[in-house]
Structures are given as C-alpha cells and as structure tokens.
Amino acid sequence: MGPIKSRVEGPTAPSNGALDADAIADSPMMEVVATSDTGARAPTSRSLKPGATPGARYTEVIHAAAEFLRRDDGPKVAVFDTTGWDTHANEGAAQGQLAARLGALDAGLRDLKAQLGPVWKDTAVLLATEFGRTAAINGTRGTDHGTAAAAFLVGGAVRGGRVVADWPGLSTRALYQGRDLMPTLDMRSVLKGILQEHLLVPTRALDATVFPDSGAAKALKGLLRG
C-alpha cells in the first residue's frame, strides 16, 4: 500500500482564506475519505462494521479526518454524521443508552483535539441534530421526535464557557404545541455566525447562496475568539 492521499469532496479555501459561497452551496460538504494508491479507503461512519461500538466509529473516522485537516494544504471543512440517537425506547438518564452515546461523543471530541494538535487552536466544531426530542417521556421510557434542541460549539477558536439562549421553560403553557421545547434561535443564525467569522464568507453570500432567502436569520455574533 502506498502513502495515504486525501480525496475530499468539499470546498477548500482560496489563497485569501475565504471560502467561496458557491462552492459551499454546490458541494456535498463531505464525509472525509482517505484513498491509498491501491484504492483502499479509510473507514467512514457508513463503512464500518454494523456491530462496531460508537467509540470505535468515532475513533476511525476522526483519525482519518484529522490527517487531512491538520495539513496546511488540507480541506478547511469536514462533516461527520452519526446515528443511533433516535431513542424512542429505554433512553435512560445519567445511566443507559443515551448516556453511553454522549460519553462516546465526548471521548471522540477529546480524541479530535489530540489528533489535530496545534491546529485545534484554530478549530471550531459545531454539533447539531436534525430535530429535538419531546419534553416528556413516552410509554416506552424514551422520547419521540420533537422540535427545538441544543447545539454545542467547541474548539480552540470558540469563545466558550457560555450558554447562549432565551430559555422558554418547560411548563405546559411554554411548550411548543404542548409537547416540545419552544425554538428561540434559528440554527442558520449560528451557522452564519461561524461561517462569517471563521471562514470569512460575506453576509450577502450567506443570505442568498448558502442559505437562500434567509435574510431574516441574522448571523449570531461573538461566537469565536477575536
């Protein structure tokens, strides 16, 4: 097997350090894939064995991604997707299925920091979900699909140590449609804030190209270190 080379499907920054908005909108914002001279591919979250533990999946994908991301000529953006969070039954609390997955995610982020080394100080990692969970448990000791959820922003480039939220509360009258946590912040505002401050994507491109017709969702300021 020859030396590992990168084959990344996604935008990289031009010489001025700013990402092209059209490249972001048109690209699949990749899973990171390593290809050797023999055509062998490093594992991704979809190519590992079905029985692999969450920790094993994170380890292999993170190591492959970090190899590219820490290079001076490597990609500027990587996307990881993970499964197994649809906890309709036996979700657990401090112990159980959800706690175990959160623990594996925490260990994976620590591993990413270690693998990136000095590059971590210039890194921002956003953890987000497609949808939230209901505020109350269901009849099978789990939670069903909901609306609002928490997003986490970590990394050496992040101005952390804060909770940025307008907390609506969990009283019955405060819930969205009587069942879900009420959304108070558009996720596009968070993403715009990161893309604008970290990757220098212009506001006009964010509003019209990256997130079409999204002018009402203003970029959230001050997420990253100055």
N, C-alpha and C positions, 0 to 999 in steps of 0.2 A: 504494500500500500504506500502510495506516495504521500507527500505532505498535504495536510488538510487545507483546502481553499474555501473561501466563502462564496456562497451563492445566495444572495439575499434579495428577495422580491420586495422592494420598497424604496422610498426616496432617500437619497443622501444629500448632504448639504453641499452647495457650490462653494467656491473659494471664499466668498464673503461671509460664510457661516449661516446664512439664512436659507431655510427650506423653501422650495418653490411650491406655492399653493396648489397649482395644477397637478404637480407630482403627487402631493398628498391626497388630493381628491380622486385621482385616477388609479392610484396604486392599491393593492390589496392590504397594505400595512402588515406585513408578513409575519408568519412564523419564521424563526431563524433556522436555516438549514445549512449544514456543512456537507460539502461534497468532496470526496477524495479523487485522485486521478483514476481510480478504478471504478468510480461511480457509486461507491458506498456512501450512505447518508447517515449523518449523526441522528440519533433519536429525537423526535419531536413529541409533543403531547399526544399526537394521534398515532404515532408509530410504535409506541412501547407496548409491551405485552398487556392484555386486558387485566391480568391479575396483579400488575405492579402497584405498589403502595403509592399514595400521594407523594410521600417523601422521595421515593425513587424517581418518580416522573419529574418532580421539580429539579432534582439534582442533575439529571442528564440534560434536560432542556436548558437549564441555567448555565451549565458549563459550556454547552455548545454556543449559546448566545453571547456569553461573556468573552469568549475567544475573539469574536468579531468586534464587539462593542468597545473593547479596550484598545483597539488598534487606532492609530492616528488616521489611517485611510479607511476605516471601517464605517458601517452604517451609523446614523445618528438616532434611529428609531427602531425599536423592536416591540412586537406584540406577542404576549403569551396568552393562551386561553386554557382554562382548567374546567373540569367537570366534577360532578358529584356533590354539588351544593343544593340540589333540589330536595330538601329534607321534609318531605310530606309526612314521614312516619319516623318515630323514635329519634327525634332530633337531638335530644339531650340538652344539658345546660353546661355547667362547669366541667362535667364529665360526659362522654358519649361521642356520637358520630360527628357532630358539628365541632366540638372542642378539639377532637383529633385532627380534623382537616385544618382548622385555624392554627393549630400547633405546627402542622407540616408547612403551612404557608409562611408562618413566622420564621421557621428554620430555613426555608427556601430564600427568604429575603436576606437573612444573615449570610447565607452562602453566596448570594449575588454580590453583596457588599464585599465579601472577602475575595471573590473571583475578579471583581473589577479593580481592586486595589486602589491606586491613586486616582483613577478615573471616577470613583464613587463621589468625590467632592463636586463633580460637575454633573451629577446624575439626578434626575427626578423620575420617580416611579409612581404611577397612578394605578390604584387598584379599584376597580369599579365592577358592578354587576348589571346584568340586563334588566333586572327587576328586583323589587324588595320582597319581603315576606309579610304575611298578615301579622297584626299586633298580638293576636291571641292564638293559643294553640288550637289544633283541630281535634277530632275524635280519635286520631291515631298517634297522639303525642308528638305531632310535628307542626309545621306551619305551611300554609298554602301560598300561592303566588300573590304578591302584594304590589304596592306602588313605590313609595319612597324607600330609600336605603342609604346607608353610609358609604362614602368613598374615602379612601385613605391615600394620602400623598406623602411619600417618604423619599429620602435621598439626601446626599450631601449638599445639593443645591437648594434644598427646600428650607424655607423659614418656618420651622416646625414648632412643636410644643404648644399647639393651639387647637381649639375646636371652633371651626367656622360654621355657624349655623344660627338660624332663627328657630329655636326648638318649639314646636307647636303643642307638645304634650300628648299624653296617651289617654286622656279622658274620652268617654264615648262621644261627646259632642265635638272633640278636637280631631277625631279620626276622619280620614277621607272616606266618604261613602260608608261611614260607620264601621269600617273594618281595617283600614290601612293607615300607616303613618302618613301624615299630610306632607306632600312635597313643598319645600320652600325655596329651593335653589335649582336652576336649570343646569344639568350636567354639562351642557355646551358652554356655559359660562366658565366652568372650571377648566375644561379642555382649552378654551380660547385663552385663558389666562396663562396656562403653561406654554402653549404654542407661541403666544406673543412674546412673553418674557424670556423664555428659554431658547426658542428656535427662531425668534425674530420674524415670525410670519406677520405681515401687515394686517391691520384691522379690516381693511376693505376686502382682502382676500378671505379672511376668516368668515366674514358675514355673508359673502356672496358665493364663494367657491368651496371652501372646506365644509361649511355648514350653510347650504343655500337658504336664502331668505330668513336669516337668523339675526337680523339687526337688533331685535328686541332683547336678545340674550347677550348682555354686555359682558365683556371679559372680566373675570374676577381678579382684582389687582392685589399685589403684595404677597403672592404665594411663594415666591422664590427670593433667595437672598440677593441683595443689591450688588 
